[in-house]
Amino acid sequence: MDKAPTWRATAIFTRDELEMLISDSRVPPDRQVLYALQGIAALRHGAAAGLRWKHYDPTSGW
């Protein structure tokens, strides 16, 4: 349970913040990929962390 129940609704990144997280050279490449999956695909941490390359489908059109 959150200490401040109303906080979670405001805990979102802006587009500029997400762009910085996935493109800044100070962020390690593995984290850039994780943050991109979470931000662009709207995945929660557990869902993004569980993905493997075998889940990638190059024929899907994405």
C-alpha positions, 0 to 999 in steps of 0.5 A: 500500500502506498504511503500517499495514496494519491501519488501513484496517479501522478507517477508518470513520465513525460515524452521528453523524460522517456526520450532521455531515458532511452537515448542518454548515453549515461543510461546503460544500454540494457536499461534503455531497452527496458525503459523503451519497452515499458514506456513505448509498449506500456508494459509494467516492470514484471511484464517487460522483465519477463520478455526474451528475444524468442518472443520477438516476431519480426513478421508481425509488422512492427 
